[in-house]
Amino acid sequence: MAFLQSAKEAFFHPKFGWKTTNFWGPIANWGIVLSAVYDATNKGPETISPLTTGVLLAYSTVFTRFALKVQPVNYLLFACHTFNVAAQSYQLYRWSNWHNKQTVIAQALPEADKQALLQKIGPGFPIQPVATAIATVGAGVLLGQKVIKPALTKFNPVANTTGAKVKDILTHPAGPLFIHFWAPIFKWALSISNILELDRDLSQISLPQQTALAATGFIWSRYSLVITPKNYSLFLVNFVLGLTGAWHIGRKLRAEFADDKVKV
């Protein structure tokens, strides 16, 4: 009975209950995790987009930190992104393993067939740039928190001068010294990857993944305005993500339903 009472209190909590965006924001993100699990258990590795998967991995790595620094702290969001790091890492491993095998097969083919297969499977995943980007952001945030922020705290420029304005920008809760600035930057990478793949082969578009991205985009457009600090960069990137996800969903549904009816 005590467990049921605790569960009931959590479900109807005024800050984290089912009626709040603090609940539905993470729930929307769990859709990304579940879509990765669904694709991993039901689809072949050739359908995986290495660009989107790599960006999702980097994005969730940063947001595990964001979930613990945003106010109110969101442990449901933290758990979601921690799980997603594992899920997207596994998907990237599956794709990389498949890509390496296809590359070996291509080397044994005649030149024309070899080039055709290499073009079909695409280039390998740029793991070094992604790892470098994550490491750079981590080092930058750590440097800002441990070195630059304490130095700026002691710095007292004259009001309304350039120095004062620069200090205000750097020390703002959503400024470049804080994770609240970098989290939207990484989510922009997710939106941009969706934009770059607006004409991607429909066989390689994951409907569950795009549905989850569209949902998290539109729900987080609201969530970014109710957290502390309010994050307008996060609002804009999520709105764009919702639109691009909806675009891919429309393409996929049209190909699977509308186009089939035309053929008949």
C-alpha positions as CSV (number, residue, x, y, z in Angstrom):
1,M,0.0,0.0,0.0
2,A,2.9,2.4,0.8
3,F,4.3,1.8,-2.7
4,L,0.9,2.5,-4.3
5,Q,0.6,5.7,-2.3
6,S,4.0,6.8,-3.3
7,A,3.3,6.0,-7.0
8,K,0.1,8.0,-6.8
9,E,1.8,11.0,-5.2
10,A,4.5,10.9,-7.9
11,F,1.9,10.6,-10.7
12,F,-0.1,13.6,-9.5
13,H,2.9,15.6,-8.2
14,P,2.3,19.4,-9.0
15,K,5.8,19.8,-10.5
16,F,6.4,16.4,-12.1
17,G,3.0,14.8,-12.4
18,W,1.3,13.7,-15.6
19,K,-0.3,17.1,-16.0
20,T,3.1,18.9,-16.3
21,T,5.5,19.4,-19.1
22,N,8.3,18.3,-16.8
23,F,6.7,14.8,-17.2
24,W,5.8,14.8,-20.9
25,G,9.1,16.3,-22.0
26,P,11.1,13.2,-20.8
27,I,8.2,10.9,-21.9
28,A,8.6,12.3,-25.5
29,N,12.3,11.6,-25.3
30,W,11.7,8.0,-24.2
31,G,10.0,7.6,-27.6
32,I,13.5,8.1,-29.2
33,V,14.8,5.3,-27.0
34,L,12.0,2.9,-27.7
35,S,12.3,3.6,-31.5
36,A,16.0,2.7,-31.3
37,V,15.1,-0.6,-29.4
38,Y,12.3,-1.3,-32.0
39,D,14.6,-0.7,-34.9
40,A,17.4,-2.8,-33.3
41,T,15.1,-5.8,-32.9
42,N,13.0,-5.6,-36.1
43,K,15.2,-4.0,-38.8
44,G,18.5,-4.7,-40.5
45,P,21.6,-2.5,-39.9
46,E,21.4,-1.3,-43.5
47,T,18.4,0.9,-42.6
48,I,20.3,2.8,-39.9
49,S,21.2,6.4,-40.6
50,P,24.8,6.7,-39.2
51,L,24.5,10.5,-39.3
52,T,21.3,10.7,-37.2
53,T,22.4,7.9,-34.9
54,G,25.7,9.5,-34.2
55,V,24.1,12.9,-33.5
56,L,21.5,11.2,-31.2
57,L,24.4,9.7,-29.3
58,A,26.2,13.0,-28.9
59,Y,23.0,14.8,-28.1
60,S,22.0,12.4,-25.3
61,T,25.5,12.4,-23.9
62,V,25.2,16.2,-23.4
63,F,21.6,16.0,-22.1
64,T,22.5,13.6,-19.3
65,R,24.3,16.6,-17.8
66,F,21.6,19.0,-18.7
67,A,18.9,16.9,-16.9
68,L,20.8,17.3,-13.6
69,K,21.5,21.0,-13.9
70,V,18.1,22.3,-15.1
71,Q,15.6,23.5,-12.5
72,P,13.7,21.5,-11.5
73,V,16.2,18.6,-11.7
74,N,14.6,15.9,-13.9
75,Y,15.7,12.4,-13.1
76,L,13.3,10.9,-15.5
77,L,15.0,12.9,-18.3
78,F,18.4,11.8,-17.0
79,A,17.4,8.1,-17.1
80,C,16.0,8.5,-20.6
81,H,19.2,10.0,-22.0
82,T,21.5,7.5,-20.2
83,F,19.5,4.7,-21.7
84,N,19.6,6.4,-25.1
85,V,23.4,6.6,-25.0
86,A,23.5,2.8,-24.7
87,A,20.8,2.3,-27.4
88,Q,22.3,4.6,-30.0
89,S,25.8,3.2,-29.3
90,Y,24.5,-0.3,-30.0
91,Q,22.8,0.9,-33.2
92,L,26.0,2.6,-34.4
93,Y,27.9,-0.6,-33.6
94,R,25.5,-2.6,-35.7
95,W,25.7,-0.2,-38.6
96,S,29.5,0.0,-38.4
97,N,29.9,-3.8,-38.4
98,W,27.6,-4.1,-41.4
99,H,29.4,-1.3,-43.3
100,N,32.8,-2.9,-42.7
101,K,31.5,-6.3,-44.0
102,Q,30.0,-4.6,-47.1
103,T,33.3,-2.8,-47.7
104,V,35.2,-6.0,-47.7
105,I,32.7,-7.6,-50.1
106,A,33.1,-4.6,-52.4
107,Q,36.8,-5.0,-52.6
108,A,36.4,-8.4,-54.3
109,L,34.1,-7.1,-57.0
110,P,34.9,-5.8,-60.5
111,E,35.6,-2.0,-60.5
112,A,32.1,-1.0,-61.8
113,D,30.3,-3.2,-59.3
114,K,32.7,-2.2,-56.5
115,Q,32.0,1.6,-57.0
116,A,28.2,0.9,-57.2
117,L,28.2,-0.9,-53.9
118,L,30.5,1.6,-52.2
119,Q,28.2,4.4,-53.3
120,K,25.2,2.5,-52.0
121,I,26.5,1.8,-48.5
122,G,28.0,5.3,-48.2
123,P,31.1,6.5,-46.4
124,G,32.1,5.3,-42.9
125,F,31.0,7.0,-39.8
126,P,33.2,10.0,-38.8
127,I,33.6,8.8,-35.2
128,Q,36.7,11.0,-34.6
129,P,35.0,14.3,-35.3
130,V,32.0,13.3,-33.1
131,A,34.2,12.2,-30.2
132,T,36.3,15.4,-30.6
133,A,33.1,17.5,-30.5
134,I,31.8,15.9,-27.3
135,A,35.3,16.1,-25.6
136,T,35.6,19.7,-26.6
137,V,32.2,20.7,-25.2
138,G,33.0,18.8,-22.0
139,A,36.4,20.4,-21.6
140,G,34.9,23.8,-22.4
141,V,32.1,23.6,-19.9
142,L,34.5,22.3,-17.2
143,L,37.0,25.1,-18.0
144,G,34.2,27.7,-17.8
145,Q,32.9,26.4,-14.5
146,K,36.2,25.9,-12.8
147,V,38.3,28.7,-14.2
148,I,36.5,31.4,-16.2
149,K,33.4,31.7,-14.0
150,P,35.3,32.2,-10.7
151,A,37.5,34.8,-12.5
152,L,34.4,36.7,-13.8
153,T,32.8,36.6,-10.4
154,K,35.8,38.7,-9.1
155,F,35.7,41.0,-12.1
156,N,33.6,44.2,-11.4
157,P,33.5,46.4,-14.5
158,V,31.9,49.8,-14.6
159,A,28.1,49.5,-15.3
160,N,27.0,49.9,-18.9
161,T,30.5,49.4,-20.3
162,T,31.5,46.8,-22.9
163,G,33.2,44.8,-20.1
164,A,29.9,44.7,-18.1
165,K,27.9,43.6,-21.1
166,V,30.3,40.8,-21.9
167,K,30.3,39.7,-18.3
168,D,26.4,39.6,-18.3
169,I,26.4,37.5,-21.5
170,L,29.0,35.0,-20.2
171,T,27.5,34.7,-16.7
172,H,23.9,34.4,-17.9
173,P,22.4,31.0,-16.8
174,A,21.9,30.1,-20.5
175,G,25.3,31.6,-21.5
176,P,28.3,29.8,-23.0
177,L,29.8,28.9,-19.6
178,F,26.8,26.7,-18.8
179,I,25.3,23.4,-20.1
180,H,22.1,25.3,-20.9
181,F,23.9,26.9,-23.8
182,W,25.6,23.8,-25.2
183,A,22.6,21.5,-24.9
184,P,20.6,23.3,-27.6
185,I,23.8,23.5,-29.8
186,F,23.9,19.7,-29.9
187,K,20.2,19.5,-30.5
188,W,20.7,21.8,-33.4
189,A,23.0,19.2,-34.8
190,L,20.1,16.7,-34.6
191,S,17.8,19.1,-36.4
192,I,20.4,19.9,-39.1
193,S,21.0,16.2,-39.7
194,N,17.3,15.8,-40.3
195,I,17.4,18.7,-42.7
196,L,20.4,17.2,-44.6
197,E,18.4,14.0,-45.0
198,L,15.2,15.6,-46.3
199,D,15.5,13.6,-49.5
200,R,17.0,10.5,-47.9
201,D,16.0,7.1,-49.4
202,L,12.6,6.3,-47.9
203,S,13.8,2.7,-47.2
204,Q,16.3,4.2,-44.8
205,I,13.8,6.4,-43.0
206,S,12.7,5.1,-39.6
207,L,9.0,6.0,-39.0
208,P,9.2,5.2,-35.2
209,Q,12.3,7.3,-34.9
210,Q,10.9,10.3,-36.9
211,T,7.6,10.1,-34.9
212,A,9.6,10.2,-31.7
213,L,11.7,13.2,-33.0
214,A,8.6,15.1,-34.1
215,A,6.9,14.5,-30.7
216,T,9.9,15.5,-28.6
217,G,10.5,18.5,-30.8
218,F,7.0,20.0,-30.4
219,I,6.6,19.0,-26.7
220,W,10.1,20.4,-25.8
221,S,9.1,23.6,-27.5
222,R,6.8,24.1,-24.6
223,Y,9.2,22.5,-22.0
224,S,12.0,24.9,-22.8
225,L,9.8,27.8,-21.8
226,V,8.7,26.4,-18.3
227,I,12.2,25.4,-17.0
228,T,14.7,27.6,-15.3
229,P,16.4,29.2,-17.0
230,K,14.0,29.7,-19.9
231,N,15.9,28.7,-23.0
232,Y,14.8,30.3,-26.3
233,S,17.5,28.6,-28.3
234,L,16.2,25.3,-27.0
235,F,12.7,26.4,-28.0
236,L,13.7,27.2,-31.6
237,V,15.7,24.1,-32.2
238,N,12.9,21.9,-30.9
239,F,10.4,23.6,-33.1
240,V,12.6,23.1,-36.2
241,L,13.1,19.4,-35.1
242,G,9.4,18.9,-34.9
243,L,8.8,20.4,-38.3
244,T,11.6,18.2,-40.0
245,G,10.3,15.1,-38.2
246,A,6.8,15.8,-39.4
247,W,8.2,16.2,-43.0
248,H,9.8,12.8,-42.9
249,I,6.7,11.2,-41.4
250,G,4.7,12.7,-44.2
251,R,7.1,11.4,-46.9
252,K,7.0,7.9,-45.4
253,L,3.3,7.7,-45.0
254,R,2.7,9.1,-48.5
255,A,5.0,6.5,-50.0
256,E,3.5,3.6,-48.0
257,F,-0.2,4.5,-48.4
258,A,-1.0,7.3,-50.9
259,D,1.4,6.1,-53.6
260,D,0.2,2.5,-53.3
261,K,-3.4,3.7,-53.9
262,V,-2.3,5.6,-57.0
263,K,-0.6,2.4,-58.4
264,V,-3.8,0.4,-57.9
